[in-house]
């Protein structure tokens, strides 16, 4: 009964790494007063989740598709938030 749960937990473990990394980046961006940037990052993550889910769903009808789409959504959000944080740090170093 729990034999297939191993594959689900294996994929979910990667999900939590990007949740923590993304939470740090978004917290830094919000602390700098860029609330619209943080909103854009979260909305783009939601769009990425939906797009990736439908792409994966066209190839296979598995429960893992939901987890994989969440992982790719957070990876996309992390990449975008990392870029925004990098730009924010550059402007802060330039102003000093």
N, C-alpha and C positions, 0 to 999 in steps of 0.2 A: 504494500500500500504506500509506503514512503520511499520506494526505490527511485521514483522519478523526481522526488523533492531535491535530491542531490544536485541535479542539473540546474534547477531553479535557484538554489542557494549559491551555487558556484557563480552564476551570472549576476546575482544580486550583490555579491561581495564587491564587485568592481563598481557598482552603482554608488555605494556609500563613500568611496574614496573621493569621487567627483562632487558629491553632495557637500562634503566638508571643505574641499578646496574652493568650490564656488561660493559657499557661505562666507568664507573669509574675504574673497574678492568683493562680493557685493556689500558686505559690511564696511569695508574700506571705502568703497565708492560712495555709499550713503553717508559715512562719517565726513566725507569731503563736501557734502552738500549737493551731490549730483543725483537727486532722487529720480529724475526722469531717465537718466542712464540706467539706473537699477531696474526701473519699470520696463524699459526697452529690452534689457537682457532677459528678464523673466518672461516677457511676452514672446521673444524670439525662441526661448527654450520650449515654450508650449507649442509654437508652430513647428519646430524641429521634431518634437515628439509625434505629432500627428502625421507629418510627412513621412517620417521614417517608419511609423507603424503601417501606413498604407503601402509603402514600398515593400516592406517585409511580408505583409499580408498577401500581396499579390504572388509571392513565391511559395509560401508555406502557411498553413493554418495551424500554428502552434501557440501554446500559452507563452512560450519564451519570447515571442514577438513583442509582447507588452513590456517585458523587462528590458529587452534589447533597445526598444525605442526610448525607454526612460534613460537608459545608459547613454545613448547617443544624444538625447536632449540635454543631459547634464554635461556631456563632453562639449557640445556646441556652446552651451552657456558658459562653461569654463574658458573656452578659447576666446569668446567675445569679452567676457569680464576681465580676462588677463590682459587683453589688448587695451581695453579702456583704462585699467589700472596702470598699465605701462605709460599710456599717454598722460594720465593724471599725474603720475610721479615725475614725468619729464617737465610738465608745466610748473609743478611745485618747485622742482630744483632750479628751473629757469628764473622763477620769481625771487629766489633767495639771494 
